[in-house]
Amino acid sequence: MIDKDKFRRILKIARLVLILAVAAVLIGVTIFAAEFCYDFFVNGLFGDGDTSGFIGDVLNIPEPTQPEQTVPTEPGTIAVSSRATITVTGDVMMHMPVVNSGKESDGTYNFDSSFSRISHYVNQADYAIANLETTLGGTDNGRSYSGFPQFNSPDEIVDAAKNAGFDMYLTANNHTNDTGAAGIRRTYSTVISKGMAVLGTTEKPEDPGYQVLDINGIRVGMVCYTFGEYTSAGRPSVSGLPLDDSVAELVNIFDYNKLDTFYSRIESQIADMKEAGAEAIVLFIHWGNEYQLAANDYQKTIAQKMCDLGVDVIAGGHPHVIQPVTMLTSSTDPDHQTLCVYSLGNLLSNQRSDNVGVSSGHTEDGVLLSFTFVKYSNGEVHLDSADMLPTWVHMWKEDDHKEYCILPLDADIEDWKTALDITDSTYAAARASYDRTIAVIGEGLQAAQAALDQARSNREALFGITDEGVG
């Protein structure tokens, strides 16, 4: 017979043992599951430590920060991302015979024909610039058009340049003040209203005396200056004509006798341009001695200082003849070089070998200077190449006035007579102009091109760029 009390005690013990056993099993399963989940989420499904694509992508848990590693540049990883070609030329001088050549039978003016032959070359550039060696003072208040010594020209000279492909007129030169304060203001507003940019003068004193332009994705800083004088009281004048107080701060002027002031100002402007994003710097400057085929000491000194300050290209004007090309090396940074053309000569004028003190005909000659900046995929911008196209002002008489046409003297065209539709005598004069120009710029241009080619080769070797990788 079963002892019921004993059986109950045995049953209680069994239940307790079963409960403890089940609890032990559950605790074991929990621990195993926790370890498995930890290993799965932290070390990956197969325990190889690879958590990418799961923790970050699925659970949105940030991956642990890894120390940055420097990866060597592999060949072909840096390439050309953009290029910007700028063309600049010399003085557009509106002597009265040039003004009269554009007068139509109805009294209006049109100078398109003077620029028609160079338009093709101007339009090859991404941005094109010329120096407006006159003012646009208008004919109100009894004023009339005039040539040397105080120029005042028809507004249509802007239309002609724009139609030919020019984008900007330089307005800081020794004739800026020829029609006074009103002329300075009207010249600026007229050029702007006709769709061209202005550099060298401004609309308001607070306007920066420079521009930073985006040309094909490359930010180019540009500034333009003319020589002038400052009195002891600080009042500026150009060609002996004092600027009215209302426009004294609208013209970029430097004084040969106060170069430290000029250097300080332009250094500040360069810094401002770079702050505004400029990746390259170009200076247009009116300087030197008229009709001299070589740069003077002031030009050389200023040019070297501009190179030291980081200017990439210097394009000069005023002598009315072409002056040499040179490649300068910075005295503070041996890796920086500056392309300098001391004078681009005349693009359009009535200065002929028979009416100025230069019997050789150099005042009839000019050039289109084209230079290209290149930008690489690593963000670096460099001056990459440069070339020059000689031009000659063809002048002939027609009826009771003279006609003018700027001829491009392209060495790649074998038959100028046919291409330019000119006579034997005109061809001979054009050939003489070309020879004069090459005699002045040839050696320096070749040296500058060689220096730029070498710099490019060095960059490509450093960047691991092959011929196939160059854009």
MORA-V722544 format. One record per residue. N is the residue number from 1. SS is DSSP state (@ for helix, = for strand, . for the rest). NEAR is the number of other ideal C-beta (glycine too) atoms within 12 Angstrom. D_FIRST is the distance of its C-alpha to the first C-alpha in Angstrom with 2 decimals. Layout:
BEGIN
[[N:SS:NEAR:D_FIRST] [N:SS:NEAR:D_FIRST]]
END
This chain:
BEGIN
[[1:.:5:0.00] [2:.:9:3.81] [3:.:9:6.50] [4:@:10:8.93] [5:@:10:11.90] [6:@:12:11.49] [7:@:13:11.18] [8:@:13:14.21] [9:@:13:16.10] [10:@:15:15.64] [11:@:15:16.84] [12:@:14:19.76] [13:@:14:20.74] [14:@:14:20.77] [15:@:14:22.84] [16:@:14:25.17] [17:@:14:25.62] [18:@:14:26.40] [19:@:14:28.82] [20:@:14:30.53] [21:@:14:30.82] [22:@:14:32.37] [23:@:14:34.65] [24:@:14:35.75] [25:@:14:36.58] [26:@:14:38.55] [27:@:14:40.44] [28:@:14:41.35] [29:@:14:42.59] [30:@:14:44.63] [31:@:14:46.27] [32:@:14:47.10] [33:@:14:48.52] [34:@:15:50.61] [35:@:16:52.02] [36:@:16:52.78] [37:@:14:54.55] [38:@:14:56.51] [39:@:18:57.61] [40:@:19:58.44] [41:@:19:60.53] [42:@:22:62.18] [43:@:18:62.66] [44:.:17:62.78] [45:.:16:60.64] [46:.:10:61.41] [47:.:15:61.66] [48:.:12:65.49] [49:.:15:66.36] [50:.:15:68.33] [51:.:24:67.64] [52:.:16:70.92] [53:.:12:70.89] [54:.:19:67.30] [55:.:20:66.99] [56:.:14:70.56] [57:.:12:70.88] [58:.:11:67.55] [59:.:14:66.06] [60:.:9:69.49] [61:.:14:68.52] [62:.:12:71.69] [63:.:16:72.00] [64:.:12:72.59] [65:.:6:76.30] [66:.:8:77.79] [67:.:6:80.96] [68:.:6:84.10] [69:.:6:85.43] [70:.:6:89.09] [71:.:7:89.54] [72:.:8:92.84] [73:.:17:95.12] [74:.:13:95.00] [75:.:16:98.20] [76:.:18:98.80] [77:.:16:96.44] [78:.:26:99.47] [79:.:27:101.99] [80:=:32:104.83] [81:=:24:103.51] [82:=:28:106.84] [83:=:30:110.58] [84:=:35:113.19] [85:=:32:116.88] [86:=:41:119.44] [87:=:42:123.16] [88:=:46:125.76] [89:=:49:129.52] [90:=:49:132.60] [91:=:47:135.00] [92:=:48:135.79] [93:=:43:139.26] [94:.:46:140.95] [95:.:38:144.65] [96:@:26:146.81] [97:@:30:147.72] [98:@:43:143.98] [99:@:37:143.52] [100:@:26:146.47] [101:@:38:145.10] [102:.:34:142.22] [103:=:24:144.29] [104:.:16:144.19] [105:.:9:146.99] [106:.:7:145.23] [107:.:12:145.04] [108:.:13:141.35] [109:=:28:140.14] [110:.:24:138.06] [111:.:36:137.50] [112:@:26:135.01] [113:@:26:137.49] [114:@:40:137.80] [115:@:40:134.08] [116:.:26:133.65] [117:.:33:133.90] [118:.:43:131.28] [119:@:26:128.70] [120:@:22:126.92] [121:@:34:126.37] [122:@:37:125.42] [123:.:22:122.75] [124:.:21:121.12] [125:.:33:119.91] [126:.:26:116.80] [127:=:34:118.90] [128:=:36:122.69] [129:=:45:124.91] [130:=:54:128.67] [131:=:47:130.86] [132:=:51:132.74] [133:=:47:135.99] [134:.:47:137.33] [135:.:48:136.42] [136:.:46:135.82] [137:.:35:137.77] [138:.:24:138.71] [139:.:20:142.11] [140:@:13:141.73] [141:@:13:144.21] [142:@:8:146.99] [143:.:20:145.21] [144:.:18:146.01] [145:.:31:144.54] [146:=:25:145.81] [147:.:28:145.49] [148:.:27:146.24] [149:.:17:146.31] [150:.:28:144.10] [151:.:38:142.03] [152:=:36:140.99] [153:.:48:139.74] [154:.:35:138.62] [155:.:35:134.92] [156:@:30:134.89] [157:@:45:134.66] [158:@:41:131.00] [159:@:28:130.57] [160:@:40:132.17] [161:@:41:129.87] [162:@:31:126.77] [163:@:26:127.88] [164:@:37:128.34] [165:.:28:124.76] [166:.:41:125.06] [167:.:33:122.26] [168:=:39:123.69] [169:=:46:127.05] [170:=:50:127.69] [171:.:51:129.78] [172:.:44:130.35] [173:.:45:133.72] [174:.:40:137.17] [175:.:46:138.15] [176:.:49:135.14] [177:.:40:137.31] [178:.:37:140.33] [179:.:33:139.96] [180:@:26:138.54] [181:@:27:135.38] [182:@:24:135.54] [183:@:39:135.83] [184:@:41:132.82] [185:@:31:130.69] [186:@:33:132.06] [187:@:47:131.67] [188:@:36:128.01] [189:@:26:127.30] [190:@:35:129.29] [191:@:37:127.52] [192:@:25:124.12] [193:@:18:125.06] [194:.:27:126.03] [195:.:17:122.66] [196:.:34:123.37] [197:=:33:121.85] [198:=:43:123.96] [199:=:44:123.69] [200:.:44:125.98] [201:=:47:126.54] [202:.:31:124.11] [203:.:24:124.16] [204:.:15:123.03] [205:.:15:123.19] [206:.:9:119.41] [207:.:19:118.88] [208:.:27:117.92] [209:.:36:120.85] [210:=:37:118.74] [211:=:35:116.47] [212:=:27:113.19] [213:=:31:112.95] [214:=:22:110.12] [215:=:35:111.81] [216:.:25:109.47] [217:.:23:106.55] [218:=:37:108.51] [219:=:27:109.44] [220:=:44:113.08] [221:=:40:114.72] [222:=:45:118.47] [223:=:44:121.16] [224:=:42:124.95] [225:=:45:127.70] [226:=:43:131.47] [227:=:37:133.85] [228:=:37:135.61] [229:=:25:136.72] [230:=:25:135.46] [231:.:17:137.88] [232:.:9:137.39] [233:.:11:135.95] [234:.:17:133.41] [235:.:20:135.03] [236:=:35:134.70] [237:=:25:137.42] [238:=:42:137.74] [239:.:28:141.05] [240:.:16:142.73] [241:=:27:141.52] [242:=:23:139.39] [243:.:34:136.28] [244:.:22:136.14] [245:@:14:133.60] [246:@:15:131.63] [247:@:34:130.90] [248:.:27:131.07] [249:.:25:127.32] [250:.:34:127.13] [251:=:47:128.65] [252:.:41:127.20] [253:=:43:130.08] [254:=:37:130.42] [255:=:28:133.39] [256:@:26:134.59] [257:@:15:135.53] [258:@:20:132.08] [259:@:25:129.76] [260:@:16:127.16] [261:@:20:126.66] [262:@:33:126.27] [263:@:23:123.81] [264:@:16:121.70] [265:@:26:121.61] [266:@:35:120.79] [267:@:24:118.11] [268:@:19:116.49] [269:@:33:116.86] [270:@:33:115.28] [271:@:20:112.31] [272:@:21:112.08] [273:@:32:112.28] [274:@:24:109.47] [275:@:15:107.43] [276:.:22:108.08] [277:.:20:106.66] [278:.:31:109.78] [279:.:32:109.01] [280:=:40:112.69] [281:=:41:115.89] [282:=:47:119.36] [283:=:48:122.53] [284:=:48:125.66] [285:=:47:128.62] [286:=:44:132.31] [287:.:44:134.25] [288:.:38:136.93] [289:.:24:140.66] [290:.:30:142.18] [291:.:26:143.55] [292:.:28:142.38] [293:.:28:140.65] [294:.:21:138.69] [295:.:33:136.26] [296:.:23:137.64] [297:@:17:136.10] [298:@:25:134.45] [299:@:34:132.66] [300:@:23:131.43] [301:@:21:130.24] [302:@:36:128.41] [303:@:39:126.86] [304:@:28:125.43] [305:@:31:124.02] [306:@:41:122.37] [307:@:33:120.84] [308:@:24:119.52] [309:.:34:117.99] [310:.:32:116.08] [311:.:42:118.26] [312:.:43:117.74] [313:=:47:120.93] [314:=:49:124.32] [315:=:50:126.74] [316:=:50:130.16] [317:=:50:133.16] [318:.:43:136.58] [319:.:42:138.96] [320:.:45:139.68] [321:.:43:139.60] [322:=:52:136.74] [323:=:41:135.70] [324:=:38:133.56] [325:=:40:129.84] [326:=:33:127.88] [327:=:34:124.33] [328:=:40:123.67] [329:=:22:121.00] [330:.:21:119.48] [331:.:17:120.48] [332:.:14:117.12] [333:.:15:114.81] [334:.:12:116.10] [335:.:16:113.66] [336:.:26:115.28] [337:=:36:118.39] [338:=:38:120.53] [339:=:47:122.68] [340:=:45:125.97] [341:=:47:128.84] [342:=:41:131.58] [343:=:49:133.36] [344:=:49:132.71] [345:=:55:136.33] [346:=:45:137.49] [347:=:56:135.66] [348:=:50:138.41] [349:.:43:141.73] [350:.:34:145.50] [351:.:38:145.92] [352:.:31:148.00] [353:.:24:149.88] [354:.:14:153.13] [355:.:19:152.22] [356:.:24:150.23] [357:.:16:150.99] [358:.:27:148.92] [359:.:14:151.18] [360:.:23:148.52] [361:.:33:146.63] [362:@:40:143.31] [363:@:39:143.07] [364:@:43:142.65] [365:=:51:139.49] [366:=:49:135.84] [367:=:50:132.36] [368:=:48:128.99] [369:=:49:126.51] [370:=:36:123.03] [371:=:43:120.06] [372:=:35:116.39] [373:=:41:113.31] [374:=:38:110.12] [375:=:30:106.56] [376:=:31:103.69] [377:.:22:100.04] [378:.:19:99.29] [379:.:17:101.55] [380:.:25:104.56] [381:=:32:108.01] [382:=:34:111.11] [383:=:43:114.74] [384:=:38:114.68] [385:=:28:118.18] [386:=:43:121.64] [387:=:30:124.70] [388:=:41:128.05] [389:=:38:130.15] [390:=:42:133.87] [391:=:44:135.62] [392:=:46:139.28] [393:=:47:140.99] [394:=:37:143.30] [395:=:34:146.13] [396:=:21:148.91] [397:=:13:151.45] [398:=:14:151.23] [399:.:11:153.89] [400:.:10:154.50] [401:=:19:151.29] [402:=:26:149.02] [403:=:25:145.74] [404:=:41:142.86] [405:=:35:139.98] [406:=:48:137.46] [407:=:40:137.20] [408:=:39:134.14] [409:.:38:135.35] [410:.:26:132.44] [411:.:19:132.96] [412:.:12:130.53] [413:.:20:133.02] [414:.:9:135.78] [415:.:12:138.28] [416:@:29:138.74] [417:@:18:141.84] [418:@:11:139.99] [419:@:19:136.74] [420:@:27:138.54] [421:.:16:141.47] [422:.:24:144.09] [423:.:15:147.60] [424:@:11:148.78] [425:@:13:150.06] [426:@:23:146.84] [427:@:24:144.85] [428:@:18:147.01] [429:@:28:146.41] [430:@:38:142.65] [431:@:24:142.58] [432:@:23:144.52] [433:@:39:141.99] [434:@:33:139.10] [435:@:22:140.79] [436:@:31:141.45] [437:@:43:137.84] [438:@:25:136.44] [439:@:21:138.85] [440:@:35:137.30] [441:@:39:133.58] [442:@:22:133.13] [443:@:16:132.46] [444:@:31:130.26] [445:@:33:128.26] [446:@:20:127.59] [447:@:23:126.46] [448:@:34:124.17] [449:@:27:122.66] [450:@:19:122.10] [451:@:28:120.35] [452:@:31:118.09] [453:@:19:117.34] [454:@:18:116.41] [455:@:29:114.17] [456:@:27:112.42] [457:@:18:111.89] [458:@:16:110.43] [459:@:28:108.00] [460:@:27:106.93] [461:@:16:106.32] [462:@:18:104.29] [463:@:28:102.27] [464:.:21:101.84] [465:.:29:103.76] [466:.:17:105.25] [467:@:12:107.95] [468:@:12:105.29] [469:@:21:103.52] [470:.:22:106.54] [471:.:20:106.71]]
END
